[in-house]
Amino acid sequence: MNINKGRDWTPLKEVSLIDCYTEYKKMLNLHLDADFDDKMELALFYKGKAEHYKTLFDEGIKHTVNF
């Protein structure tokens, strides 16, 4: 009896794709809003996320998964 059946490659319903450029623009706007409101901790968080998505887009990765 073979117990090892391999991986189940069925896609998860809760996983969706994110457009990296759209997410970059959204994070950039949230960063600017938080910076304007003097919420520096939140502004730095959004700035890091924006830089992450910009890097992905610059490397040619147009979509990423959202877990």
N, C-alpha and C positions, 0 to 999 in steps of 0.2 A: 504494500500500500504506500503510495507516494503522498506524504503530507505537505511537502513543499510544492505549492502550486504557482509560485512566482508572485509578482506584484499585480495588484488590481489597478488597472489604468483607467478606471471609470472616473471622469471628472467630478469634482465636488461641486454641489450646487451653490454653496456659499462663496466659492472662489470666483472672482470676476477679474477681468483685465482692466488696467488703468492706462489711459493715454498719458505718457510721460510729459509731453509738452503742456497739455491742459492742466495736469497736476502741478507742474512747475509754475505756471501763471497763477493758479489758485493759491499756492503756498507763498508766492511772492506778494500777492495782494494782502494776504493775511499777515505777512511779515510787516508790510508797510502800515497797515492798520494798527497793529500792536505797537509798532514803534511810535506812531503818531499819538497813541493813547498812553505813552510812557510805561508800557508793560514790557520791560526789557527781557525778562526771563522767557516770556512767551514769544517775543520778537526773535530772540536767538534760536528758539526751537524751530519756528517757521523758516528762519533763514537757513538753518541746517538742512531742513527738508527740501527747501527750494534748490539749494546747491546740489543735493543728492539727485533730484529729478533732472536738473540741468546737465549734470555729469552723465547720467544715463542717456539722455537725449543726444548729447554731443558725441557719445560713443556709438550712436546708431541704434540704440535700443528704443523703439517707439512705444512699446507696451510692456507693462510689468504686471505681476499678479497682486491682488489685494487679498490678504489672508485675514 
